[in-house]
Amino acid sequence: MKYSFLMVVLAAAIAVGTGCEQMETSHKPNANTESKSSKESITDEEPLLLLDDSEEELVQPTGPVADNSRCFVCHINYTYEDIAVTHARANMGCAHCHGECDEHIADESWASGGNGTAPDIMYTRPKINPFCMGCHPKDKINTEQHKPLFADTTEKKVCTDCHGKHRLENRKCKWK
């Protein structure tokens, strides 16, 4: 029974990963038609197609994108999560912050209600800001906007309080 659940999760991850593909040539303007701009115009009357840009310019990665597929087999909820997507576009995958996690990935005991193996690296609240600021130092961020991070209060804010939904509210298993 535990393997049935894993197969369903794996099948869902594969289905999401393969998605819908169209031929590249299916949405290119005809060479015989003249265009006032290099982009096709999108009107309110026409439905958007998958290959259309939205009204706002989409931010495209300028280099390689991190492959988090090993993690998304189980953690599919992070496929579109802000922190995961933003860092992946900068070629910084889950493993950059959490380690390769080979034992965590190989341990299927959580599916049967057992104790799973924790990821190689996890951060308690006091360790989140120092880790994030290793790549995002104070002199490189908008300090006015980030005043709560640097406030000397008892309930100190951490980066993940505002950026993304990266913390699991309810963990389903207790790690070994």
C-alpha positions as CSV (number, residue, x, y, z in Angstrom):
1,M,0.0,0.0,0.0
2,K,2.8,2.4,0.8
3,Y,4.3,1.9,-2.6
4,S,1.0,2.6,-4.3
5,F,1.0,6.1,-2.7
6,L,4.6,6.7,-3.9
7,M,3.7,5.6,-7.4
8,V,0.7,8.1,-7.4
9,V,3.0,10.9,-6.2
10,L,5.7,10.0,-8.8
11,A,3.1,9.8,-11.6
12,A,1.8,13.3,-10.6
13,A,5.3,14.7,-10.6
14,I,6.0,13.3,-14.0
15,A,2.7,14.6,-15.4
16,V,3.5,18.1,-14.0
17,G,7.0,18.0,-15.3
18,T,6.2,17.0,-18.9
19,G,3.3,19.5,-19.2
20,C,1.9,20.6,-22.6
21,E,4.2,21.2,-25.5
22,Q,3.5,23.0,-28.7
23,M,5.7,23.2,-31.8
24,E,7.9,26.3,-31.8
25,T,6.7,27.3,-35.3
26,S,3.0,27.2,-34.4
27,H,3.0,30.7,-33.0
28,K,5.6,32.6,-35.1
29,P,4.3,35.4,-37.4
30,N,4.1,34.7,-41.1
31,A,7.2,35.9,-43.0
32,N,4.9,37.5,-45.6
33,T,3.2,39.8,-43.1
34,E,4.6,43.1,-41.9
35,S,4.7,43.8,-38.3
36,K,5.1,47.2,-36.5
37,S,7.0,45.6,-33.7
38,S,8.9,42.5,-33.0
39,K,6.2,41.2,-30.6
40,E,2.7,40.2,-31.7
41,S,0.0,42.4,-30.2
42,I,-2.3,40.7,-27.7
43,T,-5.8,42.1,-27.5
44,D,-8.4,41.6,-24.8
45,E,-10.6,39.7,-27.3
46,E,-8.1,37.0,-28.0
47,P,-7.4,34.3,-25.3
48,L,-3.8,34.0,-24.3
49,L,-2.0,30.9,-25.6
50,L,0.8,29.2,-23.7
51,L,3.4,30.8,-25.9
52,D,2.1,34.3,-25.6
53,D,3.8,36.8,-23.2
54,S,1.6,38.4,-20.6
55,E,1.0,42.2,-20.5
56,E,4.0,42.4,-18.2
57,E,7.3,41.2,-19.5
58,L,8.2,37.8,-18.1
59,V,11.5,37.6,-16.3
60,Q,13.5,34.9,-18.0
61,P,16.6,33.3,-16.6
62,T,19.8,34.5,-18.2
63,G,21.8,31.3,-17.6
64,P,21.3,27.7,-16.5
65,V,18.4,26.8,-14.2
66,A,18.8,24.5,-11.2
67,D,17.2,21.1,-11.5
68,N,15.2,20.4,-8.4
69,S,13.3,17.4,-9.8
70,R,14.7,15.0,-7.2
71,C,13.1,17.1,-4.5
72,F,9.9,17.8,-6.2
73,V,9.0,14.1,-6.4
74,C,7.8,14.4,-2.8
75,H,7.9,18.2,-2.2
76,I,5.7,19.1,-5.2
77,N,4.3,22.0,-3.1
78,Y,7.5,23.9,-3.8
79,T,7.4,23.6,-7.6
80,Y,6.0,27.2,-7.8
81,E,7.0,28.5,-4.4
82,D,8.7,31.9,-4.7
83,I,12.0,31.2,-3.0
84,A,12.5,27.9,-4.8
85,V,11.6,29.4,-8.2
86,T,13.7,32.5,-7.8
87,H,16.8,30.7,-6.6
88,A,16.4,27.9,-9.3
89,R,16.4,30.6,-12.0
90,A,19.7,31.8,-10.5
91,N,21.0,28.2,-10.8
92,M,20.8,27.7,-7.1
93,G,18.8,24.5,-6.3
94,C,17.5,23.0,-3.1
95,A,20.8,21.3,-2.6
96,H,22.6,24.7,-2.3
97,C,20.8,25.4,1.0
98,H,19.8,21.9,2.2
99,G,22.7,19.7,0.9
100,E,22.4,16.8,-1.5
101,C,20.2,14.8,0.9
102,D,20.8,11.4,-0.7
103,E,19.7,9.5,2.5
104,H,16.7,11.8,2.9
105,I,15.7,11.1,-0.7
106,A,16.3,7.4,-0.5
107,D,14.3,6.9,2.7
108,E,10.7,5.9,2.0
109,S,9.8,5.1,5.5
110,W,7.7,8.3,5.9
111,A,5.1,6.8,3.6
112,S,4.4,4.0,6.0
113,G,4.3,6.3,9.0
114,G,7.8,5.6,10.1
115,N,10.6,8.0,11.0
116,G,12.1,9.5,7.9
117,T,15.7,10.7,7.5
118,A,16.1,14.5,7.9
119,P,17.6,16.6,5.1
120,D,21.3,17.2,5.4
121,I,20.8,20.8,6.5
122,M,17.8,22.4,8.1
123,Y,17.6,25.9,9.6
124,T,16.0,26.8,12.9
125,R,14.7,30.4,13.1
126,P,17.9,31.9,14.6
127,K,20.0,30.4,11.8
128,I,17.8,31.5,8.8
129,N,18.9,35.2,8.6
130,P,22.7,34.6,8.9
131,F,22.5,31.9,6.2
132,C,20.5,34.0,3.8
133,M,22.7,37.0,4.4
134,G,25.7,35.0,3.3
135,C,24.5,35.6,-0.3
136,H,22.3,38.6,0.4
137,P,24.4,40.9,2.6
138,K,22.9,44.0,4.4
139,D,24.7,46.4,2.0
140,K,23.1,44.7,-1.0
141,I,19.4,44.8,0.1
142,N,17.0,47.6,0.7
143,T,17.6,48.3,4.4
144,E,14.5,50.5,4.7
145,Q,12.2,47.7,3.5
146,H,14.0,45.2,5.7
147,K,14.0,47.1,9.0
148,P,12.1,44.3,10.8
149,L,15.1,42.0,10.1
150,F,17.5,44.3,11.9
151,A,15.2,45.6,14.7
152,D,16.3,44.7,18.2
153,T,13.1,43.1,19.4
154,T,12.2,39.9,21.1
155,E,10.1,38.6,18.2
156,K,12.7,39.0,15.4
157,K,11.6,38.5,11.8
158,V,13.3,36.1,9.6
159,C,13.6,36.2,5.8
160,T,11.1,33.4,5.2
161,D,8.4,35.3,7.2
162,C,8.0,37.6,4.2
163,H,9.7,35.8,1.3
164,G,7.7,32.9,-0.1
165,K,6.0,30.1,1.8
166,H,9.0,28.0,2.4
167,R,8.3,26.7,5.8
168,L,6.2,23.6,6.3
169,E,3.5,24.4,8.8
170,N,2.8,20.8,9.7
171,R,5.5,18.2,9.1
172,K,4.0,14.8,8.5
173,C,6.7,12.7,10.1
174,K,9.3,12.9,12.8
175,W,12.8,12.5,11.7
176,K,15.2,9.9,13.1
